Amino acid sequence: MSGNIENMTGTLSGRAGEEFKNLLRELQACGHQAAELIGRAGLPRPAQLPLFQLLGYVARAEGRVTEKDIQFAESLIRALGFSNHRRRRAIAAFRQGKDLAELPSSLGRRLRLLLPLWPAPALRTAFMLCHAGQLNGPGALVRIQRVEEAVEQIGLPYEVVQDILESYRQKVWVTRPEGRGDMNYDEACRILGESPQASFTTLKQAYRRLVGQYHPDKLDANLSPTAKAAAKEQMLRYQEAWQRIRYRHQSR
């Protein structure tokens, strides 16, 4: 994928495409510091509590919330200049999000409705979520999957996530992302149970179906530790295959 911002619009056009490019420029100007970006750009009120709820959801991707997740949420609260009352509401929203097994359709509904005329709330939320997805490094595929779910929940295409992450890969993570060179495209398709000639949509559907079966939130609570470890390994294998497939299609 080209590093040219003009080519990185996450399939967005019009007002949304322009807002996206402006935010990407600001992110780079801020040295990819998300709290500084949101402090400069601001976050419209309709997006504030949904953001913290979605941050909680992303934070719990690997089974527990880390200190980095809490510190990041606190840095956004400070950057946004929340009052004590607003801070308490943001923390409550974060806690609600971390307890979600899946995203309810009601979460992000207002952002979806606003998107055609006012894309800023959803897009600024997406940038914060992408940063949260990388708090434990660029290879945290389980977290990135949740980021994609969250971004689609607020009405944006998942390609937005990949364009934002590409900016981090070019400017922050100077080494090649884990797994990209370890698996070829044909092998990745076979891992998902499809042929290399399958359409991108078919491959995406296969990936979503398979990875859902092995997600920690969907596993039987009575599974043995060995079985849980095997399920996690299988899910990561599917995610690595999907990363390889997606990179191939986006690089065309």
N, C-alpha and C positions, 0 to 999 in steps of 0.2 A: 504494500500500500504506500502510496506517495506520502511524503511528509508535508506536502503543500496543503495548507489549511483550506484553500479553495476546493480541494478535492475531498475534504473530510467533512461531509455534512450529514452523515448517517442516514442517507436517503431522504433527508428533509429538503423542503423547498420553500420559497417565499419568505414570509416573516419568520417562520421557525428556522429556516436555513441560515438566515442572516444572524439571528440571535445566537444560534449554535456557534457560528464562526467567531462572533464577537466574544463569546465566553471562552472559546478555545484560545483566542489570542490573549485574553486576560489571564487565563490559567498559566500560560507560558510566561507571561510577564511577571506573574507572582511566583515563579519558580516552582509551579505545581504544588503550592501550598493552598489547600482547599479552604481553610479558615480565612486566609487573607483574601481569597477570591470572593467568598460570600460576604466578607466585611466590606469589600469595595462595591460589589454588585447589589448586595442586599438580597433578601428573600421575601417575596410578597406574603402577606399574612395567610392566605389560603393554603400555602405550601408548608408552613412552619411545623405544625403538629404532625401532618402526614409524613414529613421528612423524618422526624424523630421516631415515629412508629416503624417506618421502613428501615431505619438504621438499626433498630433493635432486632428486626427480623434478619437482617444481614449478619449482625453480630453473633447470632446464635447458630449460624450455619454449621459450624464444626462442633456443636454440642455445648459449648459454654461461651459466655461473654468474657472477653479478655480486658485487661487493664487498658490496652491501647484503644479499644472500642469506647470505653468510658471517657478516656482522656480526649478522644476525638469529638465525642458528643459535647463535652464541656467546652472545648475550644470553639465549637460553632455557637454555642449559647453565648459565650463571651463576645464573639465577633458580631453577633446579631444584636448585642446590647439588650438582652432580655431583662425585664423587671424580675423581682423575686417570684412574683405570682406566675409570670410566663415561664420562668425557669422550672418551677415545680410542675407545671403542665407538660413541659417538654420532657422532663424526666419520667413522668407518669406514662406519656405516650411511648417512650423508649421501652419501658418495662412491659407495656402491653404488646409491643411488637415482638419482643424476644420470646414471649409465650405463645406466639402464633405457630401452629403447625403448617398452615397455608394461608395465603392472603385472601381475605374476604373481598367480595366484589365491591363492597361499599367503600373500601379504603382507596383513596385516590380518585374517587368519582368526580369530585369538583375540579380537580386538575385536568381530568380527561375532557370535561365539558368546556373548560376555559381554553384548552390547547389551540383550537383553530384561530381564535381571535387574540389570545394572550398567551403565547408559548413560554414566556419567561418563567413562571412558577414551576412548570414541569421540567424544563431544561436545567434550571439551576439545581433543582432537586436531584436530577440525574447525575450532574457533576459531583455532588457531594456523595452520592451512593457509590459512584465509581471509585472515589478516593477510599471510602470505607472498605470496599472490596479488596483493596491492596494493602491494608494495614499490616498484614502478616507476610507481605512479599508478593511478587507478581505471579507465583505459581499456585495461589490458593484457589483452585478451580471450584471447590464447593461454594466458596463465598461469591465468586463471580457468577455462578449459576443463579444464586439468590439475587444478585444485583440485576441480572437480566430479567428475572421474574418481576422484580420491583419496578424496573423501568417500563416494562410492557404494561404493568398494572396502571401506570399513570398516563398511558396512551401513546408512548413513544416506541418506535421500532427498536428491537434489540441491537441493530447495527450501530445505533448511537453509542452504546456501551463500547463496542469495538473501536470506534474512532477515538473516543476519549482515552481508552487504554493504550491505543497506538501512540498517542502523544506522550504518555508516561514511558512507554517502551523506548521511544526515541530520545527522550530528554532525562529520564530518571533511572530506568533500569537499563544499564549499558550492555548487559549480557543478553544473549538470545533467550527468550522465554523457554522454560523447561518443557521438554517433550516435543518441541516443534520439529526437531531434526531426527527424532528417534523412530518415527513411524511414517511410512509412505501413505499416499492417498488411498491406494487400492486396499491396503491392509486396514486402514481406518474404516472404510466402508464395510468391509467384511466383518469387523468387530461389531458394527451396528446391525449386522444381519442383512445388509443390502449390497447390491452390485455397484461397482464403480460408475456404471452408466445411470444410476438412479438420479432423479432430480434432486435439487437442493431441498425442496419442500418435503419430499419423501424421506430424505436423510434426517432432516430436522425432526419430523414426526417420530421416526424410529428412535432417535436419541432421547427425545422427551419421554417416550414410553419406557424405554429401558432404564434410564437413569432414575426415573420415578420409583421403580421397583426397589432400588437399592438406597434411596435417600434415607439418612438416619431418622428423620421424622416419620418415615413410613414403615420402619422395621418393627417386627414383633418385639415387645419389651422383654419377652422371656427367652430371646435368643442368647446363646452362650457367647462369652467374649470372643472365642475363636470364630464363631459364625458371623458376629458383627464385624470383626476385622476383615474377614473374607468379603463380606458385602461391601465394605468401604473400599477395599482394593478393586473390586469389580466396577464400582461406580466411578472411581478415579480413572479406570481404564476407558470406560465409555466417554468420560469427559475429555480425556486426552485425544481420543479419536475425533470427537466433535470439534475440538480446537483445531486439529489438523485439517479437517474438512472445511471448516469455516474460513480458515486462513487462505486455503486454495481458492475458494470462490471469491473472496474479497480482494484477492491479489490480481484477478483477471482485469 
